[in-house]
Structure formats: structure tokens, C-alpha cells
Amino acid sequence: MRRKTTLSIAAAIITAGALALTGCSAGSGGSTGGDAGSTETTATIALTGAPVNLDFTTTAGSAIPQALMTNVYEGLVEVNQDGEIVPLLAKEWKLSDDRKTYTFTLQDGATFSNGDAFTANDVKFSFERVKTDWTTTLKAKMDVVESVEVVSDTEVAVHLSRPSNAWLFDIATPVGAIFSPNGVADLANAPVGTGPYTVESWKQNESIELVTRDDYWGDKPGVEGVTLKYFADATATTNALRTGDVDAIVNLQAPELVSTFESDDAFTVTSGTSSGEISLSFNNRTEPFNDVRVRQAVLYALDRQAIIDTAWNGYGSLDATFVTPKEPYYVDLNDQYAYDPEKAKALLKEAGKENLKVTYKVPTRPYAQAVSEIVVSQLKDVGIDVTIESSEFPAVWLDDVFTNHNFEMTTVLAVEARDVLTVFNNPDYYIGYDNSKIAPLVTAADEADEAGYISGMQDVQRQIVDDAASGVLFLFPNIVITKTGLDGVPENAIVESLDLTGLSWK
């Protein structure tokens, strides 16, 4: 591990059981496909879905934190591959007896890429800035913070307005990123963080070049730099890996191509887990999905295992809510809407929607295009006439669907870790779910002891599923293919960030 510190007992209790892409191009100084005398000093990783800018404080979506969190920006804590919260910029922490104050002891000698020293003042600045300057819905995760007290340069106390089981995990996500007051002038183009990489260059829709910092405070990556190279589709990524233009593909979006690499010793294939749910999201605000019977009918009409088998070559697993088995309060509710087209027809008849017509806005992503035709076919079998409307992703979909809520039904890969409350406990979120039933359950669970937290959050999930607030088609796998010899590409994607700090060539 690149940071060796022990979790406090209180933090371990809160997180017990707890738990989101590039070979070297010719002439880049990296892998050259086995040419005599070649040396591997950099890596290039293939991704799809490029960020529209580099500022996740004002721009929603996973593409920016995937590239920058842990690599360029760091938080006080992070989530490891086993889903555990571990120290990062904080060496350790203590939780007060009333469970309302976290006191963090900070790393000595850490600096930002602009040369500024990291101190407790930066923690105070960053946490307070979430409330004043952030514009995404993630900012609500800091609402529970009452004040931030700088005890010394290396000690900071965060006072909460009430006990919160969720807050420590929340600061392991982008909302907990630490910024320098001198490094926020141009977040969209020039990120400044304490991480082991800096952004050397960024070409929109093409690539992000990260360079390893010589002055990094922790253990340095085993490469001199990483290029994140963005491709239009999954087939292009596999072609690039075959031709040596990239060294790895993370989160491969063409599972039918995996078998062509499995039999080739030049490549290593792994299939890990993720926090990503392929949603079937309903606009709960408007007809026809403001009627719970219609939402339930759609869920009964879907054979989700058939969707996995057909659309994603059998990769992936069933999940009923936006909670994954890696989370401490997971409860298996997959049987609640077992495939039952006759029940779907009965519910549609009861709701007076026997000849229902629905518009399905499908983002231009491989997973969405793969599942959409199957969803349309299965819904047609129960009398729902679905029209697909393609939505360019991310720019158009984020503006039209996510921001302006101009949709009836949509699909998206939701990769934010522990996002069930982000999605369902905010009536202004894009699906528009009425959270009046779950809000008091959420508050009580967050303030409870460990057992009360788990049982309370399980009650929240049951209510969401009862209401058929939105569906989950399946839990997304994390299929990774690397050139044999490239180590340190994470197997699991259980948070948004793609942690490239452990990359090395052997």
C-alpha cells in the first residue's frame, strides 16, 4: 500500500463491511510492442466518454473524477479496492463521544503541484467552498458540516450538526477533494492538487496527459506519466490495444470481444466488480410515470437476466436498487419484480394505460445502445410502444435529461459510489422521486448506531423498491484488459476515480 496508517476504531465501525483508462504510443517513450531495447516508462489507457472540462465542482458526471481523483486531487481519506475507507491526506482521525466531531491528523510535508504547502487551512477552505462555490448536487453531502476548526497546521476538527454515518465515506468521493486557495482560478482547464500526477495537457474529446510529480509527498507511481486516450466506441479501444496504440482498456464496453484476448498470452483479462448500475430511470414527475402502477408494470415486464445475457454477453449481475453488495447495508430485493409479463399487463389495465406510448431517451454509449433495443422489445410484449430517441452523451444528455428533466424514460450508467441517496433522497434530482417517505428514515439511520444505520438503510431500499422509483437493469462489470507486464490497473471500480497511482511495468 502506498500509505500505511491504521483506521481509528470509530471509523472502522462506521465502514465495517463497506465498500468508477491507456500502452504507449509510438515515440512516447513507453511500450513499443516488444522492439529490442525498448523501455516502458509511461502508459496509455483507453477510455470512452471524455470529460467536457476538468471541473467536477460545477460539472456533473463521472468522467472528470474518474481521471482526476486520487491521481491529481486527493482527499483526507480514500476507498480501497476492498471498499474500505483508509487514510490519505489524513494520517488518522478520532471521532468524539457524541459522534459529532471528527479530528484529523494530517500528513506532514505534502504539497500541491503549484508548490503550496498542504495544511489544515486548505481543508477548511475546501470544505467551506463546497457550500459556497460548488453547483452540482454533490454539494449537499457537506450540508451536515457545521464548522471546520483549524487546530494547527497538521490538525483539523470538523464539527457536524448531527451524527452522520455517511459523512466519512462522502469525503472519500470528489466532494472531499482538497484544493489550494491559489489553485482554483481555472479548474476547468488547470487543476492543482496534492496527488502524484499533474495535468500536462488536455485535448477535449481526445486525451489527458498526466505527468508524475518528482516532489510528490507519498510513494510515487512506477511510471513517469500516463495518457488517458478517449475513443468514440469500444471497438476502437480494442483495435488500439491490438495495434499497440494503448496499453490497457478499463471498463471495456464490448464484452463480446473479451474472448479474443483471453487466449492471447500478450494480454491479461480480469473481470471485477463496480459501483455502476445500468439504470432504467423514470421521470416520476410527469405522465405516465407519475403513476406507481405504470412504473411497476415496466419492471415486471423486463427479463433482466435475458438483458444481461443478450446485451452484455453474460457479464454483470442482478441488482434491484442503487446499492451494491459491497455496501454494508445491502439487501437483496431482486425477487420483488421477478419477470411476470401478465402482471405487467394487469397493472397497465388497472392504470388505464393499455396502449401506452413512451419516449426512451438513450445516450450514445455502448451499454445504453446495447440494452435499449431489448428493453423496447420486452415492453412491446406487454403492450407498451416505446420510441427510442438518441441523445449525444455527455453534453446533450446532461443538459436535456439530467439538468432540464426533459424525458420520460432513460438509461444511464450511474457510477457514483453509494449513490442511492443522491438519486432518491432529493426530489430535485433528475428522476424527481417524491422522497417524503424515505427522508425521515434516512435521517434516523444516519444518526443511529451501526446496527441502526444498517437496518434503517435497508428499510429505505425496501420503500424505494416498493415505489418502483426507477429500475436497475444490471450491475455493471469492470472488464479490464492490459498488455501483459503492466501492473497496477485496478480490478474493481467501486468509486468513480480510476486510481493509477500503482502503475508499473515488470
BELQUIFEN-V480195 format. One record per residue. N is the residue number from 0. RES is the residue in one letter. SS is DSSP state (~ for helix, > for strand, _ for the rest). PSI is psi in whole degrees, 0 to 359 (* if undefined). D_FIRST is the distance of its C-alpha to the first C-alpha in Angstrom with 2 decimals. Layout:
# BELQUIFEN-V480195
N_RES_SS_PSI_D_FIRST ; N_RES_SS_PSI_D_FIRST
This chain:
# BELQUIFEN-V480195
0_M___145_0.00 ; 1_R___343_3.80 ; 2_R___130_5.51 ; 3_K___102_6.47 ; 4_T___160_9.71 ; 5_T___137_11.94 ; 6_L___145_13.90 ; 7_S___157_17.58 ; 8_I_~_318_19.88 ; 9_A_~_317_21.73 ; 10_A_~_322_18.87 ; 11_A_~_324_17.80 ; 12_I_~_315_21.46 ; 13_I_~_325_21.76 ; 14_T_~_7_18.87 ; 15_A___128_19.47 ; 16_G___6_19.68 ; 17_A___174_18.81 ; 18_L___*_17.50 ; 19_A___*_19.74 ; 20_L___*_20.83 ; 21_T___*_22.39 ; 22_G___173_23.81 ; 23_C___142_25.49 ; 24_S___159_29.08 ; 25_A___132_31.69 ; 26_G___2_31.73 ; 27_S___351_28.31 ; 28_G___5_26.88 ; 29_G___212_24.57 ; 30_S___136_25.25 ; 31_T___28_28.97 ; 32_G___27_29.43 ; 33_G___12_29.69 ; 34_D___144_32.21 ; 35_A___132_32.79 ; 36_G___4_30.84 ; 37_S___151_28.55 ; 38_T___142_25.10 ; 39_E___109_22.23 ; 40_T___346_20.93 ; 41_T_>_174_20.77 ; 42_A_>_150_20.50 ; 43_T_>_129_22.78 ; 44_I_>_134_22.10 ; 45_A_>_133_25.05 ; 46_L_>_163_25.54 ; 47_T_>_151_28.63 ; 48_G___75_29.52 ; 49_A___149_29.27 ; 50_P___150_29.02 ; 51_V___338_32.39 ; 52_N___192_30.96 ; 53_L___21_27.69 ; 54_D___98_28.45 ; 55_F___358_27.00 ; 56_T___340_28.71 ; 57_T___357_32.05 ; 58_T___123_31.39 ; 59_A___169_30.45 ; 60_G___166_28.56 ; 61_S___346_25.10 ; 62_A_~_321_25.40 ; 63_I_~_306_24.59 ; 64_P_~_332_21.44 ; 65_Q_~_318_20.26 ; 66_A_~_323_20.43 ; 67_L_~_326_19.65 ; 68_M_>_139_17.36 ; 69_T___324_13.75 ; 70_N___311_15.07 ; 71_V___313_17.99 ; 72_Y_>_148_18.11 ; 73_E___158_15.64 ; 74_G___181_16.46 ; 75_L___327_16.02 ; 76_V_>_166_13.77 ; 77_E_>_169_12.29 ; 78_V_>_127_12.37 ; 79_N___184_9.66 ; 80_Q___343_11.04 ; 81_D___3_12.58 ; 82_G___14_14.38 ; 83_E___145_13.03 ; 84_I_>_125_13.24 ; 85_V_>_160_10.38 ; 86_P_>_151_10.88 ; 87_L___265_10.97 ; 88_L___344_14.20 ; 89_A_>_131_15.06 ; 90_K_>_321_13.68 ; 91_E_>_173_15.54 ; 92_W_>_160_18.74 ; 93_K_>_147_21.89 ; 94_L_>_132_24.37 ; 95_S___163_28.04 ; 96_D___326_30.44 ; 97_D___2_32.17 ; 98_R___27_28.84 ; 99_K___356_29.90 ; 100_T_>_124_27.90 ; 101_Y_>_127_24.18 ; 102_T_>_119_23.50 ; 103_F_>_133_20.29 ; 104_T_>_125_19.22 ; 105_L_>_158_17.91 ; 106_Q___141_15.75 ; 107_D___140_18.09 ; 108_G___1_18.82 ; 109_A___143_17.47 ; 110_T_>_159_20.12 ; 111_F___163_21.40 ; 112_S___345_22.24 ; 113_N___4_25.88 ; 114_G___348_25.26 ; 115_D___140_25.61 ; 116_A_>_142_23.67 ; 117_F___125_21.61 ; 118_T___178_23.32 ; 119_A_~_333_24.27 ; 120_N_~_329_27.24 ; 121_D_~_327_25.13 ; 122_V_~_313_23.81 ; 123_K_~_312_27.46 ; 124_F_~_313_28.63 ; 125_S_~_315_26.18 ; 126_F_~_320_26.76 ; 127_E_~_328_30.49 ; 128_R_~_332_30.66 ; 129_V_~_318_29.57 ; 130_K_~_329_32.87 ; 131_T_~_330_35.03 ; 132_D_~_335_33.90 ; 133_W___147_31.90 ; 134_T___351_34.21 ; 135_T___165_32.19 ; 136_T_~_343_32.34 ; 137_L_~_337_28.72 ; 138_K_~_336_30.10 ; 139_A_~_340_31.47 ; 140_K_~_343_28.06 ; 141_M_~_2_28.70 ; 142_D___331_32.21 ; 143_V___347_31.23 ; 144_V_>_122_30.22 ; 145_E_>_317_33.27 ; 146_S_>_159_32.20 ; 147_V_>_122_29.40 ; 148_E_>_123_30.05 ; 149_V_>_109_28.76 ; 150_V_>_317_28.72 ; 151_S_>_181_27.56 ; 152_D___331_25.58 ; 153_T___16_22.36 ; 154_E_>_132_23.44 ; 155_V_>_139_24.65 ; 156_A_>_127_26.34 ; 157_V_>_117_26.75 ; 158_H_>_123_29.89 ; 159_L_>_153_30.49 ; 160_S___342_34.01 ; 161_R___161_33.23 ; 162_P___144_30.46 ; 163_S___115_28.11 ; 164_N___333_25.67 ; 165_A___338_24.67 ; 166_W_~_318_24.06 ; 167_L_~_319_20.50 ; 168_F_~_320_19.42 ; 169_D_~_323_21.77 ; 170_I___0_20.10 ; 171_A___358_16.88 ; 172_T___179_19.29 ; 173_P_~_330_21.25 ; 174_V_~_342_23.58 ; 175_G_~_7_20.97 ; 176_A___140_20.35 ; 177_I___128_21.12 ; 178_F___156_23.95 ; 179_S___139_25.92 ; 180_P_~_335_29.65 ; 181_N_~_7_30.37 ; 182_G_~_20_28.27 ; 183_V___10_29.90 ; 184_A___329_33.18 ; 185_D___63_32.37 ; 186_L___331_29.40 ; 187_A___340_30.94 ; 188_N___335_30.70 ; 189_A___77_28.67 ; 190_P___144_25.40 ; 191_V___115_24.01 ; 192_G___183_20.53 ; 193_T___2_17.72 ; 194_G___174_15.27 ; 195_P___350_14.40 ; 196_Y_>_153_17.42 ; 197_T_>_156_21.08 ; 198_V_>_110_23.78 ; 199_E_>_320_26.03 ; 200_S_>_155_28.47 ; 201_W_>_122_29.23 ; 202_K_>_113_32.08 ; 203_Q___132_32.95 ; 204_N___5_32.84 ; 205_E___299_31.68 ; 206_S_>_159_28.35 ; 207_I_>_126_25.72 ; 208_E_>_120_24.58 ; 209_L_>_136_21.30 ; 210_V_>_136_20.91 ; 211_T_>_135_17.88 ; 212_R___132_18.51 ; 213_D___333_19.19 ; 214_D___21_18.94 ; 215_Y___141_15.60 ; 216_W___335_14.37 ; 217_G___202_10.60 ; 218_D___126_8.89 ; 219_K___150_11.44 ; 220_P___160_11.58 ; 221_G___14_13.21 ; 222_V___158_16.38 ; 223_E___344_19.03 ; 224_G_>_167_19.67 ; 225_V_>_136_19.87 ; 226_T_>_125_23.11 ; 227_L_>_116_23.41 ; 228_K_>_126_26.81 ; 229_Y_>_136_28.85 ; 230_F_>_156_31.44 ; 231_A___330_34.39 ; 232_D___170_33.78 ; 233_A_~_323_31.68 ; 234_T_~_323_34.07 ; 235_A_~_324_33.64 ; 236_T_~_318_29.87 ; 237_T_~_325_30.46 ; 238_N_~_320_33.20 ; 239_A_~_324_30.98 ; 240_L_~_319_28.39 ; 241_R_~_321_31.30 ; 242_T_~_356_32.80 ; 243_G___9_29.65 ; 244_D___336_29.66 ; 245_V___164_26.14 ; 246_D___345_23.18 ; 247_A_>_153_21.94 ; 248_I_>_128_23.24 ; 249_V_>_137_21.17 ; 250_N___54_23.14 ; 251_L___132_26.14 ; 252_Q___27_29.32 ; 253_A___73_31.62 ; 254_P_~_338_30.73 ; 255_E_~_346_34.00 ; 256_L_~_355_32.72 ; 257_V___317_29.72 ; 258_S_~_333_31.94 ; 259_T_~_341_32.90 ; 260_F_~_334_29.39 ; 261_E_~_330_28.62 ; 262_S___6_31.23 ; 263_D___116_30.17 ; 264_D___347_27.86 ; 265_A___350_27.11 ; 266_F_>_155_24.94 ; 267_T_>_130_22.25 ; 268_V_>_131_22.81 ; 269_T_>_151_20.67 ; 270_S_>_104_21.88 ; 271_G_>_190_19.48 ; 272_T___174_20.36 ; 273_S_>_173_20.70 ; 274_S___9_22.03 ; 275_G___125_24.96 ; 276_E_>_130_28.45 ; 277_I_>_108_31.42 ; 278_S_>_157_33.94 ; 279_L_>_95_37.68 ; 280_S_>_135_38.35 ; 281_F_>_144_41.77 ; 282_N___97_43.43 ; 283_N___348_44.42 ; 284_R___331_46.69 ; 285_T___163_49.29 ; 286_E___148_51.38 ; 287_P___357_50.92 ; 288_F___9_47.50 ; 289_N___0_48.63 ; 290_D___117_50.13 ; 291_V_~_330_47.73 ; 292_R_~_326_49.92 ; 293_V_~_317_49.29 ; 294_R_~_315_45.53 ; 295_Q_~_321_45.71 ; 296_A_~_317_48.03 ; 297_V_~_317_45.63 ; 298_L_~_321_42.83 ; 299_Y_~_333_45.24 ; 300_A_~_349_46.36 ; 301_L___128_42.98 ; 302_D___92_41.94 ; 303_R_~_326_38.21 ; 304_Q_~_324_37.36 ; 305_A_~_326_39.90 ; 306_I_~_315_38.23 ; 307_I_~_312_34.86 ; 308_D_~_321_36.67 ; 309_T_~_313_38.86 ; 310_A_~_328_36.87 ; 311_W___25_33.37 ; 312_N___29_34.27 ; 313_G___354_33.13 ; 314_Y___141_29.50 ; 315_G___170_28.50 ; 316_S_>_161_29.39 ; 317_L___143_31.84 ; 318_D___138_31.03 ; 319_A___338_33.75 ; 320_T___180_32.19 ; 321_F___43_29.47 ; 322_V___132_27.24 ; 323_T___163_24.94 ; 324_P___346_24.19 ; 325_K___350_20.57 ; 326_E___145_22.17 ; 327_P___338_23.28 ; 328_Y___19_26.91 ; 329_Y___138_27.48 ; 330_V___135_30.96 ; 331_D___111_32.42 ; 332_L___23_35.52 ; 333_N_~_334_35.96 ; 334_D_~_350_39.38 ; 335_Q_~_324_40.94 ; 336_Y_~_55_41.96 ; 337_A___146_42.46 ; 338_Y___118_44.31 ; 339_D___80_47.93 ; 340_P_~_330_49.99 ; 341_E_~_321_53.14 ; 342_K_~_324_51.60 ; 343_A_~_315_50.42 ; 344_K_~_320_54.01 ; 345_A_~_319_55.37 ; 346_L_~_321_53.14 ; 347_L_~_320_54.14 ; 348_K_~_317_57.78 ; 349_E_~_325_57.40 ; 350_A___356_55.91 ; 351_G___31_58.71 ; 352_K___46_56.33 ; 353_E___336_57.57 ; 354_N___55_57.79 ; 355_L___137_54.67 ; 356_K_>_131_53.57 ; 357_V_>_140_50.01 ; 358_T_>_131_48.31 ; 359_Y_>_105_44.74 ; 360_K_>_116_42.79 ; 361_V_>_117_40.28 ; 362_P_>_154_37.69 ; 363_T___64_37.58 ; 364_R___147_34.34 ; 365_P_~_315_34.25 ; 366_Y_~_320_33.24 ; 367_A_~_318_35.99 ; 368_Q_~_326_38.60 ; 369_A_~_319_37.77 ; 370_V_~_334_38.18 ; 371_S_~_317_41.02 ; 372_E_~_326_43.82 ; 373_I_~_318_43.06 ; 374_V_~_315_43.03 ; 375_V_~_315_46.32 ; 376_S_~_316_47.86 ; 377_Q_~_323_46.90 ; 378_L_~_329_48.19 ; 379_K_~_327_51.37 ; 380_D___340_52.04 ; 381_V___11_52.48 ; 382_G___14_54.57 ; 383_I___121_52.10 ; 384_D_>_109_52.78 ; 385_V_>_131_49.58 ; 386_T_>_124_49.69 ; 387_I_>_133_46.54 ; 388_E_>_114_46.13 ; 389_S_>_140_43.47 ; 390_S_>_116_41.41 ; 391_E___131_39.56 ; 392_F___135_35.86 ; 393_P___335_34.33 ; 394_A_~_306_37.06 ; 395_V_~_315_40.06 ; 396_W_~_316_38.40 ; 397_L_~_321_36.52 ; 398_D_~_312_39.81 ; 399_D_~_311_42.21 ; 400_V_~_302_40.38 ; 401_F_~_316_37.49 ; 402_T_~_313_39.30 ; 403_N___357_42.98 ; 404_H___35_42.77 ; 405_N___78_45.30 ; 406_F___163_44.76 ; 407_E___311_45.80 ; 408_M_>_143_43.04 ; 409_T_>_171_39.93 ; 410_T_>_139_36.71 ; 411_V___153_33.31 ; 412_L_>_108_29.70 ; 413_A_>_107_28.26 ; 414_V___356_24.49 ; 415_E___130_23.78 ; 416_A___142_21.63 ; 417_R___55_23.78 ; 418_D___9_26.77 ; 419_V_~_322_29.56 ; 420_L_~_328_30.79 ; 421_T_~_318_30.49 ; 422_V_~_318_32.76 ; 423_F_~_345_35.17 ; 424_N___26_35.36 ; 425_N___103_36.75 ; 426_P___346_40.29 ; 427_D___354_39.97 ; 428_Y___164_37.15 ; 429_Y___332_38.44 ; 430_I___342_39.35 ; 431_G___36_41.41 ; 432_Y___133_40.89 ; 433_D___108_42.93 ; 434_N___15_40.39 ; 435_S___331_43.07 ; 436_K___324_42.46 ; 437_I___337_38.70 ; 438_A_~_311_38.34 ; 439_P_~_329_39.45 ; 440_L_~_320_37.32 ; 441_V_~_313_34.21 ; 442_T_~_315_35.05 ; 443_A_~_319_35.78 ; 444_A_~_318_32.57 ; 445_D_~_329_30.40 ; 446_E_~_354_32.16 ; 447_A___176_32.23 ; 448_D___182_30.20 ; 449_E_~_313_27.52 ; 450_A_~_319_30.21 ; 451_G_~_326_32.39 ; 452_Y_~_312_29.68 ; 453_I_~_311_29.04 ; 454_S_~_322_32.77 ; 455_G_~_318_33.73 ; 456_M_~_332_31.39 ; 457_Q_~_324_32.70 ; 458_D_~_322_36.19 ; 459_V_~_315_35.26 ; 460_Q_~_319_34.24 ; 461_R_~_321_37.48 ; 462_Q_~_318_39.55 ; 463_I_~_317_37.98 ; 464_V_~_321_38.62 ; 465_D_~_320_42.13 ; 466_D___354_42.85 ; 467_A___45_41.49 ; 468_A___322_40.12 ; 469_S___161_38.41 ; 470_G_>_161_37.26 ; 471_V_>_119_34.09 ; 472_L_>_316_34.95 ; 473_F_>_163_31.65 ; 474_L_>_127_27.88 ; 475_F___135_26.54 ; 476_P___161_24.45 ; 477_N_>_93_21.66 ; 478_I_>_121_23.01 ; 479_V_>_130_20.96 ; 480_I_>_124_22.63 ; 481_T_>_158_21.16 ; 482_K_>_135_22.76 ; 483_T___128_21.79 ; 484_G___341_19.49 ; 485_L_>_116_17.44 ; 486_D_>_160_13.87 ; 487_G___4_11.24 ; 488_V___124_13.91 ; 489_P___139_12.99 ; 490_E___322_15.25 ; 491_N___154_15.98 ; 492_A_>_73_17.44 ; 493_I___358_17.57 ; 494_V___172_17.60 ; 495_E___326_19.55 ; 496_S___143_16.96 ; 497_L___98_16.01 ; 498_D___108_12.48 ; 499_L___16_12.97 ; 500_T___344_10.34 ; 501_G___12_8.77 ; 502_L___140_12.39 ; 503_S_>_159_13.83 ; 504_W_>_139_17.01 ; 505_K___*_17.52
